[in-house]
Amino acid sequence: MAGVVAVLAAARRTRKNIARADAARSAYYTFISGEKWGDRQHYDLCVDSSAGAEAAADAIVSYVQARLANESGK
């Protein structure tokens, strides 16, 4: 039982550390750019990974191929 408690405590600390790092990253981005961290209008590509890794990878490859084709046609 002590092992389970230790794992749960470690998971809680990990989530807290991730949240702290995300907050610092957000503050830094906002300070440097004057924009809101995570605002999708500032990204070239947003991928919904809920369909699975393979579908996400296919979407990324398709996007890159289309972007490269567009750039080479200029």
Buried (B, 14 or more C-beta within 10 A) or exposed (E): EEEEEEEEEEEEEEEEEEEEEEEEEEEEBEEEEEEEBEEEEEEEEEBEEEEEEEEBEEBEEEEEEEEEEEEEEE
